[in-house]
Amino acid sequence: MAAILIARVRLGDLDGKAKLMQNRSPAERCRALEQMWARGLDGDPRAIELIRAANPDTPTPTFLRFETCWSPMIIGAPQARNRVKIRTAVRKCR
């Protein structure tokens, strides 16, 4: 090898797509959200929020259903008990 060439390329445009399960049925999306929550990876709560926001017809997953009135509940995936990002939610009964 005679020489090493180092080059710099500037990025002009960057395009991206959000794959938020728009091509799935509401029931399939709900099942996927349940599985993501059970998996408990760091990015899963944010992904769940994005998918639900993009698909308002998705049924509420079991882990987001509350049976109590004005009672705060701490929500956390089983594998995420020691994580800092624990969400507190309050929901008014119907």
Sequence and secondary structure as in RCSB ss.txt:
>XXXX:A:sequence
MAAILIARVRLGDLDGKAKLMQNRSPAERCRALEQMWARGLDGDPRAIELIRAANPDTPTPTFLRFETCWSPMII
GAPQARNRVKIRTAVRKCR
>XXXX:A:secstr
                    STTS HHHHHHHHHHHHHH  TTHHHHHHHHHHH TTS   GGG   SSS  EEE
  GGGTT S  EEE     
